Amino acid sequence: MTMAEGLLQAGTFAHDALFYQGRDEYAREVCSFVRQGVSAGERVLVAVPGRKLDLVRGALGEAGQAVSFADMAVLGRNPARIIPAIRRFTDSRRPHRTRFVGEPVWAGRSPAETAEATRHEALINEALAAVPASALCPYDASGLGPAVLADARRTHPRIVQDGARRPSADYSGTAVARAIGGQPLPSPPPGARSTAFGEQDLPALRDQVSRRAVQEGISPSRAQDLVIAVHEIAANTVVHAGGAGILRIWRDGLSLVCEIADDGRISDPLAGRHPDSPHEDSGHGLRIAHELCDLVQLRSGPWGTTVRLHMLAG
């Protein structure tokens, strides 16, 4: 039995990081974790990026027929989408136990994406605290930097490494997520276009975003998605933050960035990541923005709230 097979089965949420070296160890530990769940009659989801899906499918053989698969490079491109997706998966099997493999951090992620993925890894401990599920999160110990691995130790109660599974002495619950979410983002570039708005300005705001998106080469359908996302966040500002805010727009590499800033404050670290509910409107606009955009950065503190929406051209 590998150490991944020794994951906690009783109780509620078990969240472990796997520090692996190379494809063989990756396949061995991930597939062992998956097979144990299949043997126990648990529903299993494997969400890993790109070609690793083929690696896991091939190593599982017939056992893979009982497993659900998702490309994390798509599902988790915006890491804030992951918790709602996992909750839909786990809730569909309640009260039975489920398990999933989730790899939201990989070499090549931008610093902004890695920060949001790290935030996700911390927040999932709170979001799934009462959910009967086991999670294994692979980290490439040879391909990721020391700071990323240090954050993994802070966001996972247990670490699997070199054939041993042990508690993480650095685990800090949601502290990492709260620290990231409570720090202001770097200032926009000097050339960013800035527009103050109130409720009466929302139609003009939508037109401005639509025109700029087309100018930047964003496809019509994705431009419309960005317009919807900006509207939802701007409308939240109007309703919940004193009625006024500022929209800033700029190009950042291959992405168009739309930032909405206001004087309000969001205290719920899981805002926009709660499961959809027909009886609960809190976070609805944020949920929509998370689903539509390639990356969403939310920061809130005594200085106010900033939401940055990123959309890749194409």
Secondary structure, 3 states (H helix, E strand, C coil): CCHHHHCCCCCCCEEEEEEECHHHHHHHHHHHHHHHHHHCCCEEEEEECCCHHHHHHHHHHHHHHHEEEEEHHHHCCCHHHHHHHHHHHHHCCCCCCEEEEECCCCCCCCHHHHHHHHHHHHHHHHHCCCCCEEEEEEEECCCCCHHHHHHHHHHCCEEEECCEEEECCCCCCCHHHHHHHCCCCCCCCCCCEEEEECHHHHHHHHHHHHHHHHHCCCCHHHHHHHHHHHHHHHHHHHHHCCCCEEEEEEEECCEEEEEEEECCCCCCCCCCCCCCCCCCCCCHHHHHHHHHCCEEEEEEECCEEEEEEEEECC
